[in-house]
């Protein structure tokens, strides 16, 4: 038996990128409650590695009112049924112009499981070919640059990279490298 059961659900808000719903729930003890949920399509995050260099993108994050460095990542609501590796290749090409000869899955991430259904798929991209980015309108202020492993780790420690998905993906890469067959 599920610990929490949905009794009813109503959509509160919708746009092309997300839906917010409010669910009436019943807890295991039978008491009633309300749960707010943000539904978003799955996303892909790509760690593009060329030797000891890693490609990051920097963009303005409106909810934070700040520019942030992070690994290329994104979703495509119009392509919600696209396989994760295909979405990863699309996001990498769109944000950096890079094309990967190899795309290795590293794992899965839940964005904010206490309030969102969104999941992410992390990939390591290697055997890279440079090209022109194919950015969306919202990404027109985006910058892209290579960083050494040491510089990237310094940026995480200094709080210059605060994107939770990027930091979690970095941890997945460290574990992958440590336990690679």
C-alpha positions as CSV (number, residue, x, y, z in Angstrom):
1,X,0.0,0.0,0.0
2,X,1.3,3.5,-0.9
3,X,2.0,5.6,2.2
4,X,0.0,8.5,0.6
5,X,-3.0,8.1,-1.7
6,X,-4.2,10.7,-4.1
7,X,-7.9,11.2,-3.7
8,X,-8.4,14.1,-6.2
9,X,-6.3,16.4,-8.3
10,X,-6.8,19.7,-10.0
11,X,-4.6,21.7,-12.3
12,X,-3.7,25.1,-10.9
13,X,-1.4,26.5,-13.6
14,X,0.0,25.4,-17.0
15,X,2.5,26.7,-19.6
16,X,4.6,25.0,-22.2
17,X,7.3,24.1,-19.7
18,X,5.4,23.0,-16.6
19,X,2.1,22.2,-14.9
20,X,1.3,22.9,-11.2
21,X,-1.3,20.7,-9.6
22,X,-2.9,20.5,-6.2
23,X,-3.7,17.0,-5.0
24,X,-6.1,16.1,-2.2
25,X,-4.4,13.2,-0.4
26,X,-5.1,10.6,2.3
27,X,-2.2,9.7,4.7
28,X,-1.7,6.2,6.0
29,X,-3.5,7.0,9.2
30,X,-6.6,8.1,7.2
31,X,-6.1,11.9,7.7
32,X,-6.6,14.2,4.7
33,X,-4.1,16.7,3.4
34,X,-3.0,18.7,0.3
35,X,0.1,18.2,-1.8
36,X,1.3,20.7,-4.4
37,X,3.2,19.2,-7.3
38,X,5.2,20.7,-10.2
39,X,5.1,18.4,-13.2
40,X,7.9,19.0,-15.8
41,X,9.2,16.9,-18.6
42,X,12.3,14.8,-18.1
43,X,15.6,16.5,-18.9
44,X,19.1,15.5,-19.9
45,X,22.4,16.9,-18.5
46,X,25.6,16.4,-20.4
47,X,29.2,16.4,-19.1
48,X,31.3,17.1,-22.2
49,X,34.8,16.0,-21.6
50,X,37.9,16.6,-23.8
51,X,40.9,15.2,-22.0
52,X,41.2,17.2,-18.8
53,X,38.7,19.9,-20.0
54,X,35.0,20.1,-19.4
55,X,32.5,22.3,-21.2
56,X,30.2,24.5,-19.1
57,X,27.6,27.0,-20.1
58,X,26.8,30.3,-18.3
59,X,23.3,31.9,-18.5
60,X,21.0,34.2,-16.6
61,X,18.7,32.2,-14.3
62,X,15.6,34.4,-14.0
63,X,14.3,33.0,-10.7
64,X,17.6,33.6,-9.0
65,X,18.3,37.0,-10.8
66,X,21.9,35.8,-11.3
67,X,24.1,34.3,-14.0
68,X,25.2,30.7,-13.3
69,X,27.8,28.3,-14.7
70,X,26.5,24.7,-15.1
71,X,26.7,21.7,-17.4
72,X,24.6,21.9,-20.6
73,X,21.1,20.6,-19.7
74,X,17.5,21.0,-20.7
75,X,14.2,19.5,-21.7
76,X,12.0,19.7,-24.7
77,X,8.3,19.7,-23.9
78,X,7.5,19.3,-27.6
79,X,9.7,16.2,-27.6
80,X,8.7,14.6,-24.3
81,X,8.9,11.1,-25.7
82,X,12.5,11.4,-27.1
83,X,14.9,8.9,-25.7
84,X,17.2,10.5,-23.0
85,X,20.4,10.0,-25.1
86,X,18.8,11.8,-28.1
87,X,17.7,14.6,-25.8
88,X,21.2,14.8,-24.4
89,X,22.8,15.1,-27.9
90,X,20.2,17.8,-28.8
91,X,21.0,19.8,-25.7
92,X,24.7,19.6,-26.1
93,X,24.5,20.7,-29.8
94,X,22.0,23.4,-29.0
95,X,23.9,25.0,-26.1
96,X,27.5,24.5,-27.1
97,X,27.6,23.4,-30.7
98,X,29.4,20.2,-29.7
99,X,28.7,16.9,-31.3
100,X,29.7,13.7,-29.4
101,X,31.0,10.5,-30.9
102,X,30.3,8.8,-27.6
103,X,27.5,9.4,-25.1
104,X,27.7,7.2,-22.0
105,X,24.8,7.2,-19.5
106,X,26.1,8.0,-15.9
107,X,22.8,7.9,-14.0
108,X,19.5,9.5,-13.1
109,X,18.7,12.5,-10.9
110,X,15.5,13.7,-9.3
111,X,15.3,17.5,-9.3
112,X,13.3,18.1,-6.2
113,X,11.4,15.0,-5.3
114,X,9.5,16.7,-2.5
115,X,7.7,19.0,-4.9
116,X,8.4,18.0,-8.5
117,X,8.0,14.9,-10.7
118,X,10.9,16.0,-13.0
119,X,13.8,13.5,-13.5
120,X,17.0,14.0,-15.3
121,X,19.4,11.7,-17.1
122,X,23.1,12.4,-16.9
123,X,25.5,11.5,-19.8
124,X,29.2,11.7,-20.4
125,X,30.0,13.0,-23.9
126,X,33.4,12.4,-25.4
127,X,35.0,12.2,-28.9
128,X,33.7,15.7,-29.4
129,X,33.5,17.8,-32.6
130,X,33.1,21.6,-32.5
131,X,30.3,23.3,-34.3
132,X,28.0,26.3,-33.9
133,X,25.4,26.4,-31.1
134,X,21.7,26.2,-32.1
135,X,20.3,28.1,-29.1
136,X,16.7,28.9,-28.3
137,X,15.5,32.4,-27.8
138,X,15.7,32.1,-24.0
139,X,19.4,31.1,-24.4
140,X,20.6,34.0,-26.5
141,X,22.7,35.4,-23.6
142,X,24.3,32.0,-23.0
143,X,28.1,31.7,-22.9
144,X,30.0,28.5,-23.3
145,X,33.7,27.8,-22.2
146,X,36.1,25.0,-21.4
147,X,37.4,24.6,-17.8
148,X,40.1,22.3,-16.4
149,X,39.1,19.7,-13.9
150,X,40.9,21.7,-11.2
151,X,39.2,25.0,-12.1
152,X,35.8,23.3,-12.2
153,X,36.3,21.8,-8.7
154,X,37.5,25.2,-7.4
155,X,34.3,26.8,-8.8
156,X,32.2,24.3,-7.0
157,X,34.1,24.8,-3.7
158,X,33.9,28.6,-4.1
159,X,30.2,28.6,-4.7
160,X,30.5,29.8,-8.3
161,X,28.8,26.6,-9.5
162,X,25.7,26.1,-7.3
163,X,23.4,24.3,-9.8
164,X,22.4,21.1,-7.8
165,X,22.0,19.0,-10.9
166,X,25.5,19.9,-12.1
167,X,27.1,19.2,-8.7
168,X,25.2,15.9,-8.4
169,X,26.2,14.9,-12.0
170,X,29.9,15.7,-11.1
171,X,29.6,13.3,-8.2
172,X,28.2,10.7,-10.6
173,X,31.2,11.2,-12.9
174,X,33.6,10.9,-10.0
175,X,32.0,7.6,-9.0
176,X,31.9,6.4,-12.6
177,X,35.7,7.1,-13.0
178,X,36.5,5.4,-9.7
179,X,34.5,2.2,-10.5
180,X,35.0,2.0,-14.3
181,X,35.6,-1.6,-15.4
